[in-house]
């Protein structure tokens, strides 16, 4: 082997070794959830607060074994409830927590889940929700299937960051990945079935403000990350 070929081979070998080292260094290895205390969604989310109580007349939605299997892989805990206030307004609450937000286990955003269920997604936009504990970035959208019109408000917590949509969610995951951590994640979604979208978002804001105030301060970070409270 002449000197030129030897140098090329040496350089390629060095690059391969460097690439392997960088891959190891940049692959997240520390589960963020493992550094947190344990919690239970059923316990920290009150069934009754202010003007709201769980509507026991509404049956829980059943999912197929196939869907349940997928949910079991992505989420460690899920919570689904319907609340009703004294005026008869119903708000559906869905929370899903996953301790491992690696690439193949990302929280599924509502626009993806609803679309896969045959819903038409429209009027998707980012907004900020003013609450007593601070300003919360949220995504709003409308899911429609037949005569069912469902305005939705949601956010996804990735580690300590609140995100809206694929880009923000991915960016937060990358930031954790560069620090060698695998963040935990939580989807927080509320919705109502109504053709009056403006009134629906008003009711959802009222519900969320009341709920977040009712949750004990030591448990709020599970829902909203590190906010200035």
C-alpha positions in Angstrom: 0.0 0.0 0.0 1.5 3.3 -1.0 1.6 6.3 1.3 -1.4 8.0 -0.3 -3.7 5.0 0.1 -2.4 4.5 3.7 -3.3 8.1 4.6 -6.7 7.7 3.1 -7.4 4.5 4.9 -6.1 6.0 8.2 -8.4 9.0 7.8 -11.4 6.9 7.0 -10.7 4.7 10.0 -10.4 7.7 12.2 -13.7 9.2 10.9 -15.5 5.9 11.6 -14.1 5.8 15.1 -15.1 9.4 15.7 -18.6 8.8 14.3 -19.0 5.8 16.6 -18.0 7.9 19.6 -20.3 10.8 18.7 -23.2 8.4 18.2 -22.6 7.0 21.7 -22.2 10.5 23.2 -25.3 11.9 21.5 -27.6 9.0 22.2 -29.8 9.9 25.2 -29.2 7.4 28.0 -30.7 8.9 31.2 -34.4 8.7 31.6 -35.7 12.0 32.9 -38.7 10.2 34.5 -36.3 8.1 36.6 -35.1 11.3 38.4 -38.7 12.3 39.4 -40.9 11.1 42.2 -43.8 8.8 41.3 -47.3 10.2 40.8 -50.8 8.9 40.0 -53.1 10.8 37.6 -56.2 9.4 39.3 -55.0 10.9 42.6 -53.7 14.3 41.6 -56.6 15.2 39.3 -59.6 16.0 41.6 -63.0 14.5 40.6 -64.8 17.6 42.0 -63.7 21.2 42.1 -65.3 24.6 42.0 -68.3 24.4 39.7 -67.3 21.1 38.1 -67.8 17.4 38.9 -67.3 14.1 37.1 -70.3 13.2 35.0 -70.9 9.5 36.0 -73.7 9.3 33.4 -71.2 9.3 30.6 -69.7 5.9 29.8 -66.0 5.7 29.2 -64.9 5.1 25.6 -63.8 1.5 24.9 -60.8 0.9 22.6 -59.9 -2.2 20.6 -57.2 -4.6 21.9 -54.9 -3.4 19.0 -55.3 0.2 20.0 -54.9 -0.6 23.7 -51.7 -2.4 22.9 -50.2 0.6 21.1 -51.4 2.9 24.0 -49.7 0.6 26.5 -46.4 0.9 24.7 -46.4 4.7 24.5 -48.1 5.6 27.8 -47.5 4.6 31.4 -50.7 6.2 32.6 -53.9 7.5 31.0 -56.9 9.3 32.4 -60.2 10.0 30.6 -63.1 11.8 32.3 -66.1 13.9 31.4 -66.9 16.8 33.7 -70.2 18.8 34.0 -70.9 22.1 35.7 -74.0 23.4 37.3 -75.1 25.0 34.0 -75.0 21.6 32.3 -71.8 22.3 30.2 -69.8 19.1 29.6 -66.0 19.1 29.1 -64.1 16.0 28.2 -60.6 15.6 29.7 -57.9 13.3 28.5 -54.4 13.0 29.9 -51.7 10.5 28.9 -48.3 10.2 30.5 -45.2 8.5 29.0 -42.0 8.2 30.9 -39.9 7.6 27.8 -40.1 10.2 25.0 -37.5 8.5 22.7 -38.0 8.7 18.9 -40.3 5.8 18.6 -42.4 6.5 21.7 -43.4 10.1 21.2 -46.7 11.3 22.6 -49.3 11.1 19.8 -50.7 14.5 19.1 -54.6 14.8 18.9 -54.5 15.9 15.2 -52.9 12.6 14.3 -55.1 10.5 16.5 -58.3 12.1 15.4 -57.4 12.1 11.7 -56.6 8.3 11.9 -60.1 7.9 13.4 -61.7 9.5 10.3 -62.2 13.0 11.7 -61.6 16.0 9.5 -59.2 18.5 11.2 -59.6 22.2 10.6 -59.0 25.6 12.2 -55.8 24.5 13.9 -54.0 27.4 15.5 -51.6 28.2 18.3 -52.8 30.3 21.2 -52.0 31.3 24.8 -54.3 30.6 27.7 -54.2 33.1 30.5 -54.7 31.3 33.9 -54.1 32.2 37.5 -50.9 30.1 37.5 -49.4 31.8 34.3 -49.7 31.9 30.6 -50.0 28.4 29.0 -49.2 27.9 25.2 -51.9 25.7 23.7 -53.0 24.3 20.3 -56.6 24.7 19.3 -58.3 22.8 16.5 -61.7 21.5 15.5 -62.3 17.8 14.7 -65.5 17.0 12.7 -67.0 13.6 11.9 -70.5 13.6 10.5 -72.7 15.9 12.7 -70.2 15.7 15.5 -68.2 19.0 15.9 -65.5 18.9 18.5 -63.4 22.0 19.4 -60.2 20.9 21.1 -57.6 22.5 23.3 -54.3 20.7 24.1 -50.7 20.9 24.9 -47.8 18.4 25.1 -45.3 18.6 27.9 -41.9 17.3 27.0 -39.7 17.3 30.0 -40.1 20.7 31.5 -41.3 22.4 28.3 -44.8 22.9 27.0 -45.1 22.3 23.2 -47.7 22.7 20.4 -47.4 20.7 17.2 -44.8 18.5 15.7 -42.0 21.0 15.4 -42.0 22.3 19.0 -42.3 18.7 20.3 -39.4 17.5 18.2 -37.2 20.5 19.1 -37.8 19.9 22.8 -36.8 16.3 22.4 -33.7 17.2 20.5 -32.6 19.6 23.2 -32.9 16.9 25.8 -31.1 14.4 23.6 -28.1 16.7 23.2 -27.8 16.7 27.0 -27.9 12.9 27.1 -31.4 12.7 28.6 -34.6 11.0 27.5 -37.5 13.3 28.7 -40.8 12.2 30.0 -43.9 13.5 28.3 -47.6 14.3 28.9 -50.5 15.0 26.7 -53.2 17.3 28.2 -56.4 17.6 26.1 -59.8 19.0 26.7 -62.7 19.1 24.3 -66.4 19.8 24.0 -69.0 18.7 21.5 -70.7 21.8 20.2 -71.2 23.8 17.0 -70.5 27.0 19.0 -66.8 27.0 18.9 -66.2 30.4 20.5 -68.4 29.4 23.5 -66.6 26.0 23.6 -63.2 27.6 24.0 -64.5 29.9 26.7 -65.9 26.9 28.6 -62.6 25.0 28.2 -60.6 28.0 29.4 -62.9 28.3 32.5 -62.5 24.6 33.1 -58.7 24.6 32.8 -58.3 27.6 35.0 -60.4 26.0 37.7 -58.7 22.6 37.4 -55.2 23.9 37.5 -56.0 26.0 40.6 -57.5 22.9 42.2 -54.5 20.7 41.6 -52.0 20.9 44.5 -49.1 23.2 43.7 -46.6 20.4 44.3 -48.3 18.3 41.6 -48.8 21.0 38.9 -45.4 20.5 37.3 -46.6 17.1 36.1 -49.1 18.9 34.0 -47.4 22.1 33.0 -43.7 21.6 33.5 -41.6 24.4 35.0 -43.8 27.5 34.8 -43.4 30.7 36.8 -46.1 30.1 39.3 
